[in-house]
Amino acid sequence: MTSPSKTAVTNAQDPFSGDPGTDFIALPPDFILRTSDVVDFHVHRDILKLVSHFFHGMFSFPGGDSAPDQLIRDGKPVLVLPESSEVLYRVLSLAYPPQSIAQYLVTCDYFDGLVAAHSAAHKYQFVGVQKIMEEMLDDPILLDAHPYRVFAIARLWGLPYVARKAALATLKYPLSPTMPEFPEMELLPWADANKLQRFHQSCGVAAREIVHGNCNSPGATFMVPGCPKTFIVSVTDDTALDASKVWAWWLPMHGTNCQVGIPQLVHVNLFTYSQTLLQSAVPWFRKHMTELGFRLSLSPSPDVVADGRDIAAPERAVINSCHTCACTAYTDLAVFLQKLKRDMEDCNDSIVRKYFE
């Protein structure tokens, strides 16, 4: 029985158009899925039975794909679905054998219709398609470009490991009183949005503590997790990872521009440490670390920590004016900042697990 439609029916794009020569499957299509926007997808029963529990059950039951008022087009039964052609095309493209690696390439427009497609895959029990979508969501490109969107979708889909990665990726953006707007924002429960904000705040506080410089105290105190009282300005080897020993910048007298003595790396035992032995760190270092601590309190991502080349022009001029600092400061600072980044990564990983188990 053929039933006319008030809206002109169009065929889906290849490979579901039904046009001879465009189908890469050896057998011709024998079934049609019609979408809510009246687009026909010419498909194969046998393939749908393999990839969908829903269609396997329907086609395995005698007469399961037909009814007294069954629509027929070109001799093929037509099943009308409430999903759009955009959603169905995405689902079927991942369900069918791949024509090209491009089907699995992730781009920034990957999110378009993603949630609806995943819901359709769940509804029609395309289990493999759901798994592919979830694996594609865990992609560095998406995490870097759209961490908030990935976070919302990962929470919606129950993917805690992806949600944690996305939460960590949001730290590179400065903390704001309100969440940034993004298409999936309405899908994110208020509790999750609030928790993400509090996570950001906690990481900011921890980052400032890690890079906490009290410029008025001897040695310009910098605290690092794992050390009871750490005076770190530079790290030179793995022995500095010992919780009882740290590297401190010893400052005898030297150039007038630096206002203090020549920096020297001294291994200090915290159990025998005498605070009176250390003088204040060079002013350019204190200023640079104070500014870095402020930036990290807003954007507590290790990516915000540069390798020392972002030193402001006035401080750079002071460093370059001293032959000792010019020779050692940049390399020592780069090594120290690498250690700082590792400490921040460990700290952030610990915090994100507490918020998003």
N, C-alpha and C positions, 0 to 999 in steps of 0.2 A: 504494500500500500504506500502510495506516495502522497505526502501532505505538503501543500504549498506553504510558503512562509511569507509573512508580510515584509520581512527584511531580506534583501538579496543575500544569498549564501556565498561566501568566498572560501577559497581553499587556503590552508595554512602554507607558510613558506616551506621550502624544501628542507628536509627530505620527507615532509608529511603532506605534500601537495597532491599526491596521487597521480602526478603527470608521469607518463612513461619515460624512462631514461633518467629520471631524477632520483629514483629510489635505489639506494645502494644495497637493499636486501634482495636476494635472489628471487624470493617468492613475492607476488604482487600483494598489496594490502587487501584485507578482506573485512575490514570493519572501520567505522567512522565515529570519531568522538567530536561532537559539536559543542562549542563553547557558548558562553552567555552573550558574546558579541557576534554570534552567528558565523564562526569560522570553523571549517571542517578539517579535522586532522585524520588523514588516511593512515590507518595503523594495521598491525598484524596481531591477530589473536594469540598466536603461539608465543610471540615475544612478550606480550602483556602478561600472559600466564606465567612466564618465567620470572618476571621482575616485580610482579604485584600479587600479593596474596588476595587482594580484593578481586582482581580480574581472574585470577586462577580459580577462585571459587565460583565466580559468575559463569565463566566459560566451561567449567567442568560439569555444571549442573545441566541436564538436558533441558533445552529451551530457556536457559537462563539469560540468553542475550536476545530474546524475542518476546513480543507481547502482541495481543490482538491489534493494537493500534500502533505497532512498530513503524517508525519512519524508515524508509528505504531510499537510498540514492545510489544510482549506478549499480544496482544489484547488491549493495552492501548495507547491512543494518546500521542505523544511526542511533547513538546514545547521546542524549543531551545532558551536558554537565553545567553546573552553576559557575564554574571557574572561567576566568577570562582567557583569551588566546595567549596573552603574554605569560600567564602563570603556567598554562598547560604546555606551552612550548618549552619552557625551562625544565619542567619535570620530565617530559618525554626525551628531551635532548640528552639528559643525564641517564635516563633509563635505557635508551637504545644503545647498541654497540657504537663506539665513537667513530666518527668520520675523520676527525681532525683533533690534534692536540689542543687546538684553540678552544675546544669545548671545556677544557679544564684550566685554562689560563685565567688568572684572577686580575681584574682591573678595578679601578675605583668606582665604576658604575655597576659593579657586581651586586650592590645592595638593592637595586631597583627590582621590586616585586619579590625579593628574597623571602620575606616572612610568609607571604601568601603562598609562594611555591612550596615552602617547607610544610606549611599546614596542609596543602593539597596532597603532598607526598605522604604525609602521615595519614590523611583521611583515606586514601586509596591504597595504603600499605605498600608504598614503594620504599621498602626498608633500605635498600642499597642507595637510593637517591638521597634519602635523609642523611645517611652516613657521609656521602660525598660532599653534600652541602656543608655539613658540620666541619669536615676536614678542610674544606676550602675557606671557611670562615677563619680558621687558625692560620692565617697567612701574614707574613711580615709586612707586605704592602698595605693590606687593609688595617692592620694594627697600627702602623705608623701614620697613615693618612686619616683614618676614621676611628680612633680608639673608643670614642663615646658610643658610636653606632655598634661597633663590635661588642662592647660591653653589654649594651641593652639586649642585643639579640642573643648573646651567650647566656645571659640570665634567663631570658625567655625560654631558651631551648634546654636549660639545665646543663650547661657546660662550664663547671666551675674553673677548670684549668684555663680555658680560653678567657673567661671573665677576669681571672687574676692577671693574665698577660695584658688584657686591655686596660684594666685599672692602673697597672704600672705604666702603661704607655700614656695615660692621661696626665701623668705627673710633669710632663714637659711643658704643659700649658699652665699659665699662672692661675692660681686659685682666685675664683670670683665668688661674690655672694650668692649668685644663682647659677644653675647648670646652663651650659651653652645649649642652644636649640639645635635639634637634629631630627630627621624624619621619624625615627623610632622612639622619640622621647615620650610620646603618649603611651607607649607599650611598657615603659619602665615604671614599676611601682614607686610611689613616693618614698617608701622605706629604703629601696635600693639607691635611689638618687641621693637621699640624705646620707646613707652609709658611704657612698662614694665621695661625697664632700668631706665627711669626717675622716675618711681614710687619707685624703689629700692633706688635710690639716695635720694629722698625726705624723705623716711623713715629713711635712715641712718643719714641724717642731723637732723631730729627730735629726733632720739634716742640719738644722742650725746648731743643735747640740754637738753633732759630730764635728762641725766646723765652728766651734764656739771660741771666739777669740776675746779674751779679756785683756785689752791692750794696756791696762794699767798694772797688771800683775806681772811678776817676774816670769820671763820665758814666754809670755803671751800664750796662755793656756789653751790647748786644743785637745778636746776629749774625743777618744775613739772607743767604741764599744769593746768590751773585753778587758780593758785596762782600768784598774782602780783609780788611778790618777795619772793621766798621760800628758806628757809635754812633748808633742810631736811637731816638728817643723819639716823634717825631711827623713826619708827612709832610703837606705842604701843597699840592704840585702835582706834575705829572708829571716835572719836572726832577729830582726826588729819585730817579727810577728809574735815573738815570745811575750806573753802577757806581763811578765815581770820586768821586761827591758824595753826601752824605747830609744829612739834617736831624738836628740834635742840639738838645737842650733846654738852653739856656744859663741858668745860674742865679745871677744876682747876689743880693745880700742883699734879703730882704723879710720878711714876716710871721713872727711867733714860732711860730705853729702849724705852718707848713710847715718851719720851722727853716732855711730857705735863702732865696735871693733870688727876685725875680720871674722866672718862666719866660719865656724869649724864644726864638723859633725862629731859629736861625742856620745858614746854609748853610756846610758845612765841606768843604773839598777834602782828600780823604784823602792826597794826595801831599804836601801842605804842612801837614798837621794836626799840631798840637802838643798832646800829651795834657795838659800842665800847664794849658792854658787852660780845661779843663772841670772843673767841680766835680761832686760826687755829685748824682744826681737826688733829687727830693723823696722823703722816706720813704714817703709814701702810695703813690707811683707804684711804688717799688721793691717794696713789700709786695704790691701788687696784681699786678704782673707775675710775681713769684716764685710766688704762689699760682696764677696762670693757667698758668705753665709746668709746675707740678706736675700740675694737672688734665689738661693736654694730654699729659703723658707717659703717663697712664693711658688717656685717650680722645682720641687725636690726630686728631680730626675738626675741620675748620674750623667746623662748626656749634656746637662747644663755645665758640668765641670769640664773646662777645657784643659789643655796641656800646659798652660802657663803663658801661651802666646797672646792671651787676651788682656794682658796687663795694660792698664791705662797709660797714656803717653807720659804724664808727669812722673809716674813711678818707673817707667821704662827708661826715662832720661836719667833718673838717679842711679839705676842699676848700671847703665852704660858708662856713667861717669867714673865708676869705681872699677879698677882693673880686676880686683878680686871678685866682686859681684858679677861683673860682666862675664867672667870665665866660668863661674860655678852656679850662679843663681838660677838660670833657666833650666839647666839639666837637673839640678836638685829639686826645683819646684815641680818639674814634670814628673819625676819619680814619686814625689810626695802626693801629687794629685791623683796619680794612678792608684796609689794605696787608698786614698780618700774615696775614689769611685768604687773600689771593691767593698769598702766598709759600708757605703751607702746602698749598694746592691744587696748586700747581706741583710742590712737593716730593713730595707723596703720589702724584701721577700718575706721576712718574718712578720712584718705588719700586715701585708696583704693577705696572708694565710689566716690571720686572726679575724679579719673583716669578712673574707669571702672563702669560707671553707669548702 
